[in-house]
């Protein structure tokens, strides 16, 4: 019997070696297969084992396949990474809806379509809306913004208080409103990208959100612009406003943590303004307006800057073609004495500097002030520390010309001497007047201030300043 078994095994082995293909359940395996198994009522079972047993396999071969009964999944072995890798996924995606008409959305309740949270709605073609949409944390996308359109005639497209995502669509509400969004909790995020907003009566209001991020948005033919109100972080990137829009393109109202408007353009022709920032009550971090091109000759900014010829408060960093640069790096100002004034500073101690007396006139302040009208003082009120160049010139007379003595003009910062910015003159016998020039650099943080002090080695001969000019930039 043992010899017979060996003989049978050898026969099978030789048969398999002679055959280039093997078929189980078929006598005609596919020419491209080495092994074909055919059945209409049975499957193929791979080895089944627990996770512990699978991990205990000694030196598994590349591509070794088993079924893990603990994890209910197939695993194959990858010798490159020396690890078991799950084959496929045990779950199927079920959060996708193709929208070809309004009826593909969830049924409206009281005129509002509330989308299902985390579901992706793909807009396919023109969707005419009779109800408003509550995003409710959903993803609303199109494939081509020129073809995939949400249209609401005389109504509102988006309403409610939730966040979500909008991409690659056109939004149009002739005679109506695009956005009526108010997130009372301040915790929701709204993201919009590659979208066209066109031919609407009113773009509307986005209020109270934690984050609003708009990227590559085109505005065309809208009667009234958009209002951002009390948004924590407002990020506006590559927004294009064509000259056929009306009203104020973008109005900012209330408290913001961060405003960043970068790139894009605003062409203003018949509109009221491109931006209105007069309603901003506070910006707790930063506001940046960078590389946005303003053109068209209309009114670009409705602003509330304290400086003549500028539009924005000190919270802003502004550097855009078409409007003045407003950054801390261009902060400047000067003070001077009228040449007709003769101001004598009373020196009480030899070689101890005393602040120069006199009523100064301020001019050309930008992100500078005179600290509430304090004479002989320039205070920096920009937001970020920066290095400044200080230039000072003065004509000084002494009350007596009968002896030799030395005068010094010195820049003080916050009441402390700056040893690098000092000018000294020696008055010889018979000399009564001297010209002083100071030039130096120093760094100022917000609310730091500088003043000019004077000293002499003879307290009995007080200096009189006839002309004085201090410039910082």
C-alpha positions as CSV (number, residue, x, y, z in Angstrom):
1,X,0.0,0.0,0.0
2,X,2.8,2.3,0.8
3,X,4.4,1.7,-2.6
4,X,1.1,2.3,-4.3
5,X,0.7,5.7,-2.6
6,X,4.2,6.7,-3.6
7,X,3.5,5.6,-7.1
8,X,0.2,7.7,-7.3
9,X,2.0,10.8,-6.0
10,X,4.8,10.4,-8.5
11,X,2.2,10.1,-11.3
12,X,0.4,13.3,-10.2
13,X,3.7,15.1,-9.9
14,X,4.8,14.1,-13.4
15,X,1.3,15.0,-14.7
16,X,1.5,18.5,-13.3
17,X,5.0,18.9,-14.6
18,X,3.8,17.9,-18.1
19,X,0.8,20.2,-17.9
20,X,1.5,24.0,-18.5
21,X,-1.8,24.8,-16.9
22,X,-4.1,23.4,-14.2
23,X,-7.9,23.7,-14.2
24,X,-10.1,22.9,-11.2
25,X,-13.7,22.7,-12.1
26,X,-12.8,23.3,-15.8
27,X,-11.0,21.3,-18.5
28,X,-10.1,24.4,-20.4
29,X,-8.3,26.9,-18.2
30,X,-7.7,30.3,-19.7
31,X,-4.5,30.4,-21.7
32,X,-3.2,33.3,-19.6
33,X,-3.6,31.5,-16.3
34,X,-1.4,28.9,-14.6
35,X,-4.3,27.9,-12.4
36,X,-8.0,28.5,-13.0
37,X,-10.7,27.5,-10.5
38,X,-14.2,27.5,-11.7
39,X,-17.4,27.1,-9.6
40,X,-20.9,28.5,-9.6
41,X,-21.7,27.4,-6.0
42,X,-18.5,27.2,-4.1
43,X,-15.7,29.7,-3.2
44,X,-12.0,29.4,-2.4
45,X,-10.8,29.4,1.2
46,X,-7.5,30.9,2.1
47,X,-5.9,29.9,5.5
48,X,-7.9,31.4,8.3
49,X,-6.2,32.3,11.6
50,X,-6.1,34.8,14.5
51,X,-3.9,37.9,14.5
52,X,-1.5,36.1,16.9
53,X,-1.2,33.1,14.7
54,X,-0.6,35.3,11.6
55,X,2.1,37.2,13.3
56,X,3.7,33.9,14.4
57,X,4.3,32.7,10.9
58,X,8.0,32.1,10.4
59,X,9.7,34.0,7.5
60,X,6.5,34.6,5.5
61,X,7.0,34.8,1.8
62,X,6.4,37.9,-0.3
63,X,2.7,38.1,-1.1
64,X,1.6,35.4,1.4
65,X,-2.1,35.7,1.8
66,X,-4.2,34.8,4.9
67,X,-7.5,35.8,6.4
68,X,-7.4,37.3,9.9
69,X,-10.4,36.1,11.8
70,X,-9.9,38.7,14.6
71,X,-9.9,41.7,12.3
72,X,-12.2,40.2,9.6
73,X,-9.8,41.2,6.8
74,X,-7.4,39.7,4.3
75,X,-3.7,40.4,4.9
76,X,-0.7,39.9,2.6
77,X,2.9,40.0,3.6
78,X,5.3,42.7,2.2
79,X,8.9,41.7,2.5
80,X,10.1,45.2,1.5
81,X,8.5,46.7,4.6
82,X,8.6,43.4,6.6
83,X,5.0,43.8,7.6
84,X,1.5,42.5,7.0
85,X,-0.7,44.9,5.0
86,X,-4.5,44.8,5.0
87,X,-6.0,44.1,1.6
88,X,-8.7,46.5,0.6
89,X,-11.2,48.0,3.0
90,X,-14.0,46.5,5.1
91,X,-16.2,49.7,4.6
92,X,-17.7,51.3,1.6
93,X,-18.1,55.0,0.9
94,X,-21.7,56.0,1.3
95,X,-21.4,59.8,1.7
96,X,-21.8,60.9,-1.9
97,X,-24.8,62.4,-3.7
98,X,-24.9,63.4,-7.4
99,X,-27.2,66.4,-7.8
100,X,-28.9,66.9,-11.1
101,X,-31.9,68.8,-9.8
102,X,-33.2,70.3,-6.5
103,X,-35.0,67.0,-5.8
104,X,-31.7,65.2,-5.3
105,X,-31.1,67.3,-2.2
106,X,-32.8,66.3,1.1
107,X,-36.4,67.4,1.2
108,X,-36.8,71.1,2.3
109,X,-38.4,71.9,5.7
110,X,-39.9,75.4,6.0
111,X,-38.2,76.5,2.8
112,X,-34.7,75.3,3.8
113,X,-32.8,72.3,2.4
114,X,-30.6,71.0,5.2
115,X,-27.7,69.0,3.8
116,X,-26.4,65.9,5.6
117,X,-23.2,66.5,7.6
118,X,-20.0,65.3,6.0
119,X,-21.8,64.3,2.8
120,X,-20.3,65.3,-0.6
121,X,-22.9,66.8,-3.0
122,X,-21.7,67.0,-6.5
123,X,-23.5,69.6,-8.6
124,X,-24.1,68.5,-12.1
125,X,-25.4,71.2,-14.5
126,X,-27.8,74.0,-13.7
127,X,-29.7,73.5,-10.5
128,X,-32.6,75.9,-10.0
129,X,-33.5,76.4,-6.4
130,X,-36.9,77.2,-4.9
131,X,-35.6,76.8,-1.3
132,X,-32.4,78.0,0.5
133,X,-29.6,75.7,1.4
134,X,-28.2,75.1,4.9
135,X,-24.7,73.7,4.4
136,X,-24.7,71.9,7.8
137,X,-21.1,70.9,7.5
138,X,-21.4,69.3,4.1
139,X,-19.2,69.5,1.0
140,X,-20.8,71.1,-2.1
141,X,-18.7,70.8,-5.2
142,X,-19.0,71.0,-9.0
143,X,-16.6,69.8,-11.7
144,X,-16.7,73.0,-13.8
145,X,-17.8,76.3,-12.3
146,X,-18.9,77.5,-15.8
147,X,-21.4,74.6,-16.1
148,X,-22.3,73.7,-12.6
149,X,-24.6,76.4,-11.3
150,X,-26.8,77.1,-8.3
151,X,-29.5,79.5,-9.3
152,X,-32.0,81.2,-7.0
153,X,-34.3,83.8,-8.6
154,X,-35.3,86.4,-6.0
155,X,-34.4,84.1,-3.1
156,X,-31.4,83.3,-0.9
157,X,-29.0,80.6,-1.8
158,X,-27.3,79.9,1.5
159,X,-28.8,80.4,4.9
160,X,-28.3,79.2,8.5
161,X,-25.4,79.1,11.0
162,X,-23.3,76.1,10.1
163,X,-20.1,75.8,8.1
164,X,-19.1,73.7,5.2
165,X,-17.2,73.7,1.9
166,X,-18.1,75.1,-1.5
167,X,-16.0,74.5,-4.6
168,X,-16.1,74.8,-8.4
169,X,-19.6,76.2,-8.8
170,X,-21.3,79.3,-10.0
171,X,-23.6,81.0,-7.5
172,X,-26.2,83.4,-8.9
173,X,-29.3,85.0,-7.3
174,X,-30.8,87.6,-9.6
175,X,-32.8,90.0,-7.4
176,X,-31.9,87.8,-4.4
177,X,-29.1,87.1,-1.9
178,X,-26.2,84.7,-2.1
179,X,-25.3,84.5,1.6
180,X,-27.3,85.0,4.8
181,X,-25.0,83.2,7.2
182,X,-24.7,83.9,10.9
183,X,-22.8,81.5,13.1
184,X,-23.8,82.6,16.6
185,X,-21.5,80.2,18.4
186,X,-18.4,81.4,16.5
187,X,-17.1,77.8,16.2
188,X,-17.9,77.0,12.5
189,X,-15.6,77.1,9.5
190,X,-16.6,78.1,6.0
191,X,-14.3,77.3,3.0
192,X,-14.9,78.4,-0.5
193,X,-12.7,77.8,-3.5
194,X,-12.7,78.2,-7.3
195,X,-16.2,79.7,-7.4
196,X,-17.9,82.4,-9.4
197,X,-20.5,84.7,-7.8
198,X,-22.3,86.5,-10.6
199,X,-25.4,88.6,-11.5
200,X,-26.9,88.6,-8.0
201,X,-28.9,91.3,-6.3
202,X,-26.9,91.2,-3.1
203,X,-23.9,88.9,-2.3
204,X,-25.0,89.2,1.4
205,X,-23.4,88.7,4.8
206,X,-21.1,86.2,6.5
207,X,-21.1,86.7,10.2
208,X,-19.7,85.2,13.4
209,X,-17.6,82.4,12.0
210,X,-14.4,81.1,13.5
211,X,-12.7,80.8,10.0
212,X,-13.8,82.0,6.6
213,X,-11.4,81.1,3.8
214,X,-12.1,82.2,0.3
215,X,-9.7,81.3,-2.5
216,X,-9.9,82.1,-6.2
217,X,-13.3,83.7,-6.3
218,X,-14.6,85.7,-9.2
219,X,-17.2,88.5,-8.7
220,X,-19.1,89.8,-11.7
221,X,-22.3,91.8,-12.3
222,X,-23.5,91.9,-8.7
223,X,-25.6,94.9,-7.6
224,X,-24.4,94.9,-3.9
225,X,-21.2,93.4,-2.4
226,X,-20.5,91.2,0.6
227,X,-20.2,92.1,4.3
228,X,-17.9,90.2,6.7
229,X,-18.9,90.7,10.3
230,X,-17.2,89.5,13.5
231,X,-15.2,86.8,11.9
232,X,-12.3,85.4,13.9
233,X,-9.9,84.5,11.1
234,X,-10.8,85.9,7.7
235,X,-8.5,84.7,4.8
236,X,-9.2,86.2,1.3
237,X,-6.9,84.9,-1.4
238,X,-7.1,85.8,-5.1
239,X,-10.5,87.5,-5.2
240,X,-11.3,89.1,-8.5
241,X,-13.8,92.0,-8.5
242,X,-14.7,93.2,-12.0
243,X,-15.7,96.8,-12.8
244,X,-19.4,95.7,-13.5
245,X,-20.1,95.1,-9.8
246,X,-21.9,97.8,-7.8
247,X,-22.2,99.1,-4.2
248,X,-19.3,98.5,-1.8
249,X,-17.5,95.4,-2.9
250,X,-16.3,94.3,0.6
251,X,-17.5,95.7,3.9
252,X,-15.8,94.8,7.2
253,X,-17.7,95.3,10.4
254,X,-17.0,94.4,14.1
255,X,-14.2,92.5,15.8
256,X,-11.7,90.3,14.0
257,X,-8.7,88.4,15.2
258,X,-7.0,88.1,11.8
259,X,-7.7,89.6,8.4
260,X,-5.6,88.6,5.4
261,X,-6.5,89.7,1.9
262,X,-3.8,88.7,-0.6
263,X,-3.5,88.9,-4.4
264,X,-6.4,89.4,-6.8
265,X,-7.8,92.7,-8.0
266,X,-10.5,95.2,-7.5
267,X,-11.5,97.3,-10.6
268,X,-13.7,100.1,-9.4
269,X,-15.6,102.1,-11.9
270,X,-19.2,103.0,-10.9
271,X,-19.2,101.3,-7.5
272,X,-19.2,103.1,-4.2
273,X,-15.9,101.6,-3.1
274,X,-13.8,98.5,-3.2
275,X,-13.4,98.2,0.5
276,X,-15.0,99.8,3.6
277,X,-13.1,99.3,6.9
278,X,-14.7,102.1,8.9
279,X,-16.9,99.6,10.8
280,X,-14.1,97.6,12.2
281,X,-14.1,97.9,16.0
282,X,-11.0,95.8,16.8
283,X,-8.3,93.6,15.3
284,X,-6.6,91.5,18.0
285,X,-3.8,90.1,15.9
286,X,-3.0,91.3,12.4
287,X,-4.6,92.7,9.3
288,X,-2.7,92.3,6.0
289,X,-3.6,93.7,2.6
290,X,-0.9,92.6,0.2
291,X,-0.5,92.5,-3.7
292,X,-4.1,93.3,-4.4
293,X,-4.3,95.5,-7.6
294,X,-6.7,98.5,-7.3
295,X,-7.6,100.1,-10.6
296,X,-10.4,101.8,-12.5
297,X,-10.2,105.3,-11.0
298,X,-13.1,105.0,-8.6
299,X,-13.1,105.2,-4.8
300,X,-10.9,102.4,-3.6
301,X,-11.0,102.5,0.2
302,X,-13.5,104.0,2.7
303,X,-11.1,104.2,5.6
304,X,-10.6,105.7,9.1
305,X,-6.8,106.3,9.3
306,X,-5.7,109.1,11.7
307,X,-3.1,110.2,9.1
308,X,-3.9,112.5,6.2
309,X,-3.7,110.7,2.8
310,X,-4.0,107.2,4.3
311,X,-6.9,104.8,4.8
312,X,-6.1,102.2,7.5
313,X,-5.4,102.1,11.2
314,X,-2.1,101.0,12.6
315,X,-3.4,97.4,12.9
316,X,-2.9,97.0,9.1
317,X,0.0,96.1,6.9
318,X,-0.8,97.4,3.4
319,X,1.2,97.1,0.2
320,X,-0.8,97.1,-2.9
321,X,-0.6,98.8,-6.4
322,X,-3.0,101.7,-6.6
323,X,-3.2,102.7,-2.9
324,X,-0.5,104.2,-0.5
325,X,1.7,101.8,1.3
326,X,0.8,101.6,4.9
327,X,3.3,99.5,6.9
328,X,5.4,100.0,10.0
329,X,8.5,100.1,7.8
330,X,7.4,103.5,6.3
331,X,6.6,105.1,9.7
332,X,7.9,108.6,9.8
333,X,7.6,112.0,11.4
334,X,9.4,115.2,12.4
335,X,9.2,118.0,14.9
336,X,10.8,121.5,14.8
337,X,11.1,124.9,16.5
338,X,10.0,128.0,14.6
339,X,13.1,129.9,13.6
340,X,11.8,133.1,15.2
341,X,11.7,131.4,18.7
342,X,14.6,131.6,21.0
343,X,14.3,128.8,23.5
344,X,16.6,128.7,26.5
345,X,17.1,125.5,28.4
346,X,17.9,125.9,32.1
347,X,21.0,123.8,33.0
348,X,21.3,123.1,36.8
349,X,24.2,120.7,36.9
350,X,27.4,120.6,34.9
351,X,27.5,117.7,32.3
352,X,24.1,116.4,33.3
353,X,21.7,116.4,30.2
354,X,18.4,118.2,30.4
355,X,15.6,117.8,28.0
356,X,15.6,120.7,25.5
357,X,12.8,123.1,26.2
358,X,10.5,124.8,23.7
359,X,7.2,124.4,21.9
360,X,7.7,122.1,18.9
361,X,5.5,121.8,15.8
362,X,4.8,118.3,14.5
363,X,4.6,117.4,10.8
364,X,4.2,114.5,8.4
365,X,3.4,112.0,11.1
366,X,2.7,108.4,10.0
367,X,2.4,105.8,12.7
368,X,4.0,108.4,14.9
369,X,2.6,111.0,17.3
370,X,3.7,113.6,19.8
371,X,2.3,111.7,22.8
372,X,-0.7,113.9,23.5
373,X,1.0,117.1,22.5
374,X,4.2,116.7,24.5
375,X,6.8,119.1,23.2
376,X,10.1,117.8,21.9
377,X,8.9,114.2,21.7
378,X,8.2,111.7,18.9
379,X,6.4,108.5,19.8
380,X,6.3,105.4,17.6
381,X,2.8,103.9,17.5
382,X,3.3,101.2,14.9
383,X,2.5,97.6,15.7
384,X,5.9,95.8,15.2
385,X,9.4,96.8,16.4
386,X,11.7,98.2,13.7
387,X,14.9,100.0,13.2
388,X,14.8,103.8,12.6
389,X,17.2,106.4,11.3
390,X,17.3,109.6,13.4
391,X,18.5,112.9,12.0
392,X,18.6,116.1,14.1
393,X,20.0,119.6,13.3
394,X,20.0,122.6,15.6
395,X,21.5,126.0,15.9
396,X,22.5,126.9,19.5
397,X,23.6,130.2,21.0
398,X,25.1,130.6,24.4
399,X,24.2,133.4,26.8
400,X,27.8,134.5,27.3
401,X,30.8,134.4,24.9
402,X,33.5,135.3,27.4
403,X,34.8,131.8,28.2
404,X,35.4,128.4,26.6
405,X,32.8,125.7,27.2
406,X,31.3,122.6,25.6
407,X,27.7,121.8,24.6
408,X,26.3,118.4,23.7
409,X,23.0,117.4,22.0
410,X,21.9,113.9,22.8
411,X,19.0,111.6,21.7
412,X,17.2,110.0,24.7
413,X,14.9,106.9,24.2
414,X,12.1,106.5,26.9
415,X,14.1,108.9,29.1
416,X,17.4,107.0,28.7
417,X,20.5,108.3,27.0
418,X,21.5,106.7,23.6
419,X,25.3,107.0,23.6
420,X,25.6,106.4,19.9
421,X,23.6,109.5,18.9
422,X,25.5,112.5,20.4
423,X,26.8,115.7,18.9
424,X,29.3,117.9,20.7
425,X,30.5,121.4,20.0
426,X,33.3,123.4,21.7
427,X,32.6,127.2,22.0
428,X,35.9,129.1,22.2
429,X,36.3,132.6,23.6
430,X,34.3,135.0,21.5
431,X,32.2,132.3,19.8
432,X,28.5,132.6,20.5
433,X,26.8,130.3,18.0
434,X,27.2,126.7,16.8
435,X,25.5,124.2,14.5
436,X,24.8,120.7,15.7
437,X,24.1,117.6,13.5
438,X,23.1,114.2,14.9
439,X,22.7,111.1,12.8
440,X,22.2,107.6,14.1
441,X,20.1,104.4,14.2
442,X,18.0,102.9,17.0
443,X,15.2,100.3,17.4
444,X,11.8,101.3,18.7
445,X,8.9,99.1,19.8
446,X,5.3,100.3,19.9
447,X,4.9,103.3,22.2
448,X,8.6,103.9,22.5
449,X,9.6,107.6,22.2
450,X,12.6,109.8,21.6
451,X,13.5,113.3,22.8
452,X,16.5,115.6,22.5
453,X,18.5,116.6,25.6
454,X,21.2,119.2,25.9
455,X,24.1,119.5,28.4
456,X,27.1,121.8,29.1
457,X,30.2,121.7,31.2
458,X,29.3,125.2,32.6
459,X,25.8,125.3,34.1
460,X,26.0,129.1,34.4
461,X,26.0,129.5,30.6
462,X,22.6,128.2,29.4
463,X,22.2,127.2,25.8
464,X,19.5,129.0,23.6
465,X,18.2,127.0,20.6
466,X,17.3,129.2,17.7
467,X,16.5,126.5,15.1
468,X,15.8,122.9,15.6
469,X,14.6,120.0,13.4
470,X,14.3,116.3,14.4
471,X,13.3,113.7,11.8
472,X,12.8,110.0,12.2
473,X,12.1,107.5,9.5
